[in-house]
Amino acid sequence: MTDPHEEKAQELEKEADFLEKGGKRVESMIKETREEWEQKKSSNQAPGATSREDAAPGGLGEDGDDSAENVDAQSGGPA
């Protein structure tokens, strides 16, 4: 009969190996996903993946503020 401590140690080593393999698999998946995302950001085939600045047709302007002032509206009237 084996020592209970030895059995527990072997069990924990197996679990550690399993977790290490899983961690490496997840790390690989993250790396692949990052590479795919970088390719999509630089491609015209995925327009939603571009940065906000690159997606704006005329650029964001000097301050990058999206709020536009209505210069054609008359004061006191509807905007």
N, C-alpha and C positions, 0 to 999 in steps of 0.2 A: 504494500500500500504506500502511495506517495504522500509526501507531506502536504497538508492543506495550503500552506504558504506557497509551496512550489506550484501547485495547481492554479492558485490565484495569480501568481506571477506570470505563468504561461498564458492564462486567459487574458490578462492585461496586455501582454506583449502582442497577442493576436489582434486585440482591439486597437492597439496603437498602430500596428501595421495597416490595418483596414482604414483607419482614419487618415494616415499619411497618404495612402494611395488615393483616397477620395479628395484630399486636399490638393494633391498634384493634378488630379483631373479637373477640379474646379479652377485652379490656377491657369491651366491650359485653355479652358473654355473662356475665361476672362480675357486672356491674351488675344485669342482669336476674335472675340467680340470687339475688342478695342481696335484691332487691325481693320476689321470690316467697317467699323464706324469711321475711322480715318479715311478709308477709301471712299466711302459714301459722301463724306463731307467735301471731298475734293472732286466729286463727280457731278456732272449735270443731270444724271439720270435720277438722282434723289434730291430734288430741289428743296424739300423740307429739312434736309440735313445741313444746309449751309448756315453760316452764322448770320445773325440779325443784320449786321453791317453789310455783308456780301449779298444778302437777299434784297435789300432796298435798291430799286432800279436806279434812282438818282443819288443814292447815298443817303445818309441820315442827316446831312447838313452839318453845320459847324458845331452845334451844341448837342445834336442827337436827340432833341426833344421831339416827341411825336405830336404834341399839341400844335395845331395850326390855327392861326388867327384868320378870321374871315374878313378880308380887306374890302370885299364888295358889299358887305352889309351896311345898311344905313342905320345910324343911331336911332334908337327908339322903335325900330321895326323888328320884324322877326328875323332871326339869323338863318 
